[in-house]
Amino acid sequence: MSGLDLLDELGRFDGDAEILQAWRDGMMPEPALLVSEWADRHRLLGSRGSAEPGPWRTARTPYLREIMDALSPAHPARRVVFMKGAQVGGTECGNNWIGYVIHHAPGPMLVVQPTTELAKRFSDQRIDPLVEETPAIRERVAPARSRDSGNRQLSKEFPGGQLVMTGANSAVGLRSMSARFLFLDEIDAYPGDVEGEGDPIALAEARARTFGWRRKVFLVSTPTIAGLSRIEREYLATDQRRYFVPCPQCGTMQVLTFERLRWEKGEPRSVAYRCETCDGAVEERLRAGNDVRARIGKRRGVPVVVRDERCTRRGHLAVKPRLARVSEGLGVDDGAHAQLHRG
């Protein structure tokens, strides 16, 4: 029996078609589209916040692909940890996730910045451009100038959900709502205790507890002091995946470290990266010819398997500090992509 047949049997009334459509929308399964695919298809970057305005291309930052895809609803990981260097795209990765949620997987979402003032700046400088410059999102979030639009500085309403932004220094903001999706940005700058109520990360994660296995938490930060860093602690609790790139000369897959950058004393132009296996020099000019694939893994040549899709402490994806930046400098080709090995 179709929905219309059911309405005919029960009796028609004003607004019945709208109610039926809302019921159908609620029963529709979440899309199989991945976050990186959504970003490549829909995300547009403006000149206000990007050095390269135009369509988003994950191939420009291939190390972000698996991180974004782990944020997709179908992925088994419930907590995704990204320990990174400065300015490698961690926040933009989260912004793509926000756009995906608004467009394809609507639900309540909470974004936590270190302070309320930074949350306001994040809204003005990141979220407003995201909405204005991406047509797929703009049509779902009413302009802030509209009366009763639900579009305010720290709150954006959209069909099926709401995006709320707050600071880790506000206990009221952290317990203001239940949220299926949590984006905790720059957690190393969070206070140790928020207004005497405890750890802000624990307070925020408590907001998602009612969503059970459907929740998703994304923790991002540049690490600060070793041994005291929040993001380091969270990263060490994961399966500690890192980004591996191939040597263009011998093909060895390796994690890049600053210590293997070598140059002649007084000759900075002679700088080159030295492969850990063949000690071959990887110069900047070789970046365009490096067409072998990079991958994300746990140890060199060892696959990583996500064993329990319900577990909140496994199946995470993380990148060690600075490695993503150096990997990008090596120039994995636009056609290459990071691959999560499953054995």
N, C-alpha and C positions, 0 to 999 in steps of 0.2 A: 504494500500500500504506500503510495507516495504521500508527501506532506500535504499536498493540496487535497488529495482524497480524504485524508484524515480530518482536515479542516471542514470539508463538506459534510463529513459524517457528524462532527461535533457541533457544527454551526459556525457560519462566518461572522466576523465582527470587524469593526474599524481597526486598522493597524495589524490585522492578522498576517498579512504578507511580510511586513517588516519583522514581526516576531519570528515567523518561520525562517526568514533569511538569517536572523541573528542566531537562531538555534543551529542552522546548517553551518554557519561560520564557526561556532563553538565546537562542533563535532569534527571539523576538518583537521586532519593530522598535520603536525608541523612539517614544514617543507624539508626536503632532502638537500636543498641548496646550502652549500657551505659558506661560511662568513667571507672567506677570501674570494669565492666566486661572486658573492653579492657585491663586494667592494669593486671588483673588476668590471662588473656589469652596471653598477649604479652610482658609485661614489665619484663626485667631482670635487676637485680642489681649487679654491680661489686664490687670488693673489694676496689676500690679506694674511694668510697663515701658511703659505707654501712657497718654496723657492721654485717649484715646478708646477705652475697652475695647469689644470686640465684633468682628464680622466685619471683616476687612480690606477696604477699598475703594480700589482704585487710582484711582478718580475723585477721591479727596481729594488725591492727589498725582500728577496726570496726567503730570508731567514724568518720572516714574519708569517709565512704561509701556514706552517703547521701550528703555530701558536694561535692564529685566528681560527683555524679549522677545529682546534680543540675546544673552542668556545661555542661551536655549533651545537644545537640541542641534541643531535643524534650521537655526538661523541660521548664515550663513557666517562671521561674525566669530569669530576665535579669541582675540583679546585685546580686552577692553572696558575703557575707561578713563573714570573718573568723577571729574572735578575739580569740587569743589563748595564751597558755603558750609557753615557749621556747622549741625547739627541740621536737615537737610533730607531725611533718610531714607536716606542712603547705606548704612548698616549694615543697616537693615531690608530694603532691597533685596537685600542679600547673604543675609540670613536667609531671605527668601522663596525664593531660589535653593537654599539648603541644604535647605529643606523639600521643594522640587520634586525635588531629586536623591534624597533619601531615599525619597520616595513614588513617583516616576515614572521616574527615570533613574538607578538605583542604580549606583554606582561609587566608587572611592577618591577622597576629597576632603580637601584640606589647607587649613586656615584659619590664616593667619599674622597675629598681632597684634604690635605693636612690641616687647613683652617677654613673657616667660613668665608673669610675674605678671598682666599684662593679659589673656593668653590664659585663665588660670584664672578671672579675673573675667568675661570674655566668656562662658565656659562656664556659670558660675553664674547670671549675670544675663540672658543672651540665649538660649543654647541650651537650658538646662533648662526655662525657661518655654515656649519654642517647642515642645518635645516634649510637655510636660505639657498645654498648652492647645489643641493641635491634634490632634484624634482621628485623622486620617489618618496622622500621624507617630507618635503615641503607641502605636499598635498594632504598629508596626514596630521600635520601640526598647524593649527590656525595661527595667523599672524598675531604678534603680541599686541598690536593696536586694536584688534577686534574686541568688542565688548564680550565679556564672559568667555574668552577664547580658551582659557585653561593654560595659556602660554605666559608664564611669569619667569622671573629671573632664575629662580631656583627650583622651578617645577614646570614640566612640559607634559601636558596630557595628550594622548593620542588614542585612537580607537583600540580598545582592549587592554590599555595599560597606561602607565604614568612613569615619567623619568623624574626623579628627585635628586637634587645635589645638595650636599651638606659638608660640613667640616668635621674632622676627627676631634676637634676641640669642643664640640657641642654634643653633650649627652642627649639633649632633647632631640636634636636632628637625627642622631643614630638610632633612637627608638621610636621615631615618628611614624613608621610604616613597616608592614611586612613586604619583603622583596624576594622575588624569585631569582633575580640577577643582581650581583654585586660587583662593582668595579671599584677596587681599592687602589688608588693611584699614589705613588711616591710614599709608600708606607714607612720608610725610614725617617721621614719627617713628622710622623705622628707622635703625639705626646705619649708618655708611658702610662699615664692614668688620666682619664677624662672626668673632671669634676667629681673625683672621689668614687666613681662608679666602675672603675676597672679599665681593662685594656680595650681601646677603641676597635681593634680588629675583632675581638671576641664579641663585643656589643653589636657590631655590624653583622657578623655572621649569625648571630642569634635571630636576626630579622628574617633570615632565609630558612630557618629550621623547619617551619611548617610545610615547606615545599618538598621536603624529603629528597628523593633521588632526582627530582626535576630541577633542583637548584643548580646554579653555576656561579662560581666565585673566581674573579680574576684579580690577582695581586701583582702589582708592578712597582718596581723601584730601582733606582741606582743605589748600590750598596755604599754604606758609609764606613764605620769602623769595624774591622774584622773581630768577630766574637761578640759584638754588641748589635750588629745589624739585624733588623727584623727580616729583611728580604733574604739575607743569608740563612737565617734560621729556617725560614719557610722553604727555601730552595733545598737545604740539606734534608728536609723531611720528605722530599719527592724522590723520584727515581733519577734525578740529576742529569737530564739530557742536555747535550751541548751541540753547537753547530759545527759540523765537520766540513772542511773544504778540501778539494784534491790538489795535490801538487801538479802543476801543468807539465812537469818534466817526467816524474816517475809515477804519478797517479796515486801516491799514498794519501789516504784520507786522514786529516789531522785537525786538531783544534789549534787555532792561531793564538800565540802568546806574544806579548810585547818583547820578551827577552830574545826572541829569534829575529828581531829586526836588527840588522848589522850594517855598519858603515865605517869607512876609513876616517880616522881622526882628522878633524878639520875639513872633511869633504862630505857635507850633508847630502850633496847630490848623488853620492854613491850608495845611498841607502837601498837595501833590498831585503826581502824576507828570505830566510834560509830554511829550506825544508828539513824537517827533523830526521828524515831517512837518508836522502841522497845529498843533503847539504847544498843542493842547487839553489841558485839565486832566482827568486821570483820578483821580477821588476814590474813596475807599473805598466810598461809597454806590453806585458804578456797578458794583461787582464782581458783584452778583447778576444784573444785566442783560446781562452780557457773555457771550453765548451763541455767539459765533463760535469757530471751532476754532483751537487752537494747534498748532504743529508743531515738529519738530526738523529743522534743516537746516544747511547750510554757510554760505550767504550769503542775503541777503534775495531771495526769489523765484527762487533757483537750486536745482534739484533736486540731490541727491547720489546717485550710483550706486555700489553695491558691485561692483567689476569682477572681482575674483578671489577666489573663495570659499576658496581654499587659502592665500591670503596672510595672514601674521600681522601685517602692519603697515597694513592698510587695513580699511575697514568697521567702524571702531571708533565708539563713541558716547561723547561726553563733554559735560559741561556746565561752563561757565565759573563761577568762584567768585561766589557771592551771587546769581547770576541766577535759579537755581531758587527761592530763597527769595522774591525779589521777585515772580516770576511767580506763585507761589502766593498772594501777597498781593493780586495783581490779581484773583484769583478766577475762573480759568477754570471754567466751569460743571461740575457733576458729570457732566453728559452729554457733555462734550467730552473729547477725548483727543489726545495728542500723536501726530503721524503722521510716519513716516519716508518721505520722498518718494523714489521710485525712477525718476523721469523719465517 
